Amino acid sequence: MGSEDKFCLTVCEGYFAQCLEGQEDDVLMDPYLNGYKELNKFFQLLGKVFGFVSSDVKSKVEILEELKTKEGKENFKSFQKMIAYEKDSGLLEKKDYVSGCRTLLRLHRGLDFIREFLRQLGTLSPDDKTGTCCQNAYNATLANFHPWLIRKGVSVAVYGLPTRDQLLDRVCKDKQAAVEALPRTLEILKQVYDRTQSMYTAHDLHGLP
């Protein structure tokens, strides 16, 4: 595996920091999607256990990029613009329309898992196993939205995950840089998550099917 295929936390940090450069209650779409493409390398490198998450992330990012082309880039420049456009146009109720708001909600939930997993990862010693913290992060986030069969599959598979340092060696371009960047990245991901959560609460969109 070439280093270009590995996950770079500092690149991820940079993209998600750019998300916050618009209005203080908004998130910019393009750097969010770029950050998610980098995050998806992390999911892919975790192995088969999160293969279903990786493929789902890839499809959701592609849907949002396609909507930007079809519906107009300006309407999808930021989350607030997308929500306003889809609500004002009645698109959230349109049966043959793949909603950007609904698609983003799935990525938003995934971001909650990845930031919780990374947070718990940061509390481990180099030789600690990562399976338990991955399971705990999953139970607190994505498990709330997955059927029993997927939840059961994850609970079996996570215990095959390696130690913290083995995991970082497997997925990261630079392990030491990742460890140093982790606290900064977690703070940025929290801000992105909290802004998105507030928008979806304000517009009553958490229950989108």
N, C-alpha and C positions, 0 to 999 in steps of 0.2 A: 504494500500500500504506500503510495507516494504521500509526502507531507501535505501536498495541496488537497488531498482527500480527507485530511484530518480536521477535527474541530478546532477553531481558534477562538478562545473566549474573549480576547482583546478586540478581534474583528466584530464579534457579536456585540460586545459592549459599545463599540463605536456606532454601529447601526441603530441600536435601541436608544442611545443618547440623542441621535439625530431625530428620532421620533418625537422628542419632547421640545423641539425648537420652534414649533408653531405657537398657536394660542395656548395659554396655560391650562385650559380645560379640554385640550384636544390632543390627538395623536396623528402624526403624519403617516400616510399609508405606505409610500414607497420604501422608506428605510425600515419600517416594521416588517414588510415582506422580505426585504433583503436580510434582516436580522434573523427572521424565521428560517430562511434557506440555510443560513449558517448553523442555527440551532438544530436543524434537521439532520445535519451530519452527526451530531451527538446521538440522536435517536437511532440512526442507521448503524452507528458503530457500537451501540449497546448489544447488538446481535438480534437474533430471532425474537427474543422476548418482546421487543418493542417494534418489530417489523410492521405490525398493523398500525401503530401510531405514525411511523415514518411515512407509510404510503398514504395515510389519511391527511397528514400535514401537506405532503406534496400536492395532492389533488385540491386541497382547499386554497393553497397559494395560487395554483394555476387558475382556479375559478375567479379569484379576485383580480388577477392580472387580465383575464379575458373580459371581465366586466368593465375594467378601466377602458379597454379598447372599444367595446360595444356601446357602453352607456355614456362615454365621455370622460376623459382623464380628470377634468376639473371637478366632476361630480364625485370622484373617488380620490381626491387629493388628500383628504383626511377622514377620520372616522365620523366627525360631526357632519361634514358635508355629505358623506354617504348615507348616514341615517336620515338627514333632512331630505335628501333626494328621494330615497326609497319610500319614506313615509308620505311625503307630499305628492308623489306620483302614484300612490296606491299600489306599489309593487310588492309590499309585504303580504298582500292578500291575493296576488295574482298567481294562479296555480301553475302556469307553465314558465314561471320566472324563477331562476335560481338566485335567491336573495344573498346579497353581499353581507347584510346584517346577520343573517343566520349562519353564513359561512364563517364570518369573523368570530362569532360566538364560540364556535368549536376550537378555533385557534386560541382564543382567549382562555378557554378552559385548559388547553394544553400548556399554555404559558404558566398557569398556576402550578401545574405539576412540575414542570422543569425547574422553576425557581425554588420550589419547596425541596425537590431532590438535591439541587445544587447547594441549598442552604444547609441541609443535613449532611451532605458530603463534606462541607467545610468544617464540620464539627468532629470528623473522624480522624483518628491517628493513621499514619501511612499504611499500617498493616491490618487495619480493621476491615472486615468484610462490608461490602456495600449493599448486599441483598436486603437487609432489614430496613435500612434507611430508604431504599427505593420502594419497598413495600409500604412503609409508613407514609411516604409522600404520595404514592398512588392511592392508598386508602382515603387520605384526607382530601383528594382532589378528583381525579378522573374516575375513580371507582364509583362515585356518586351518579355517573351518567352512563355506565357500561352495564350490559346484561351479565347475569351470573356466570355464563360460560367464559366470557372474556376475563372476568375478575378471578375466576378459578385458575385459568391458564396463567395469568400473571403471577398469582401467589405461588404456583409450582415453579415457574421459570426463574423468578428473581433470585432464588437461592443459588443459582449457578453463576451469579455475578462475582467478579473477583474482588480483591482488596482495593482500597482507595487508590494506592499508588499504581497498582496494576491496571486499574480502570483508566486513570489519567494517562498512563503510558500508552494505552491502547487507543484512546480517542483524541488526545490533544497533541497539537504540534509541539508545544513547549510546556511541559508539566509545571515548571517553576513559575513561568509567567502566568499560567492559569491560576495557580494557588494565590499569587499576589493580586491578580485582577478580580478574584472572586468577590470580595466584599464590595468593591465598586460596582461590579456588574449586578449583584443582587439588589443594591439600592436603586439602580436604574430600572431593572425589571420590575421592582415593586412600584415605582412611580408610573411606569407604563401600564401595569396591571390595574392599579388603583384608578387611574384616569379612565380607562376603558370600563371598569366596573361601575364607576359613577355615571358614565354616559348611558350605559345599558339600564341602570336603575332609574335614572331620570326619565328615560323614554319607555320604561316598562317593557324591555325586550329580552329579559332573561328567560322567559318561557317560550321563546320561539321554537317550534317543533323541529 
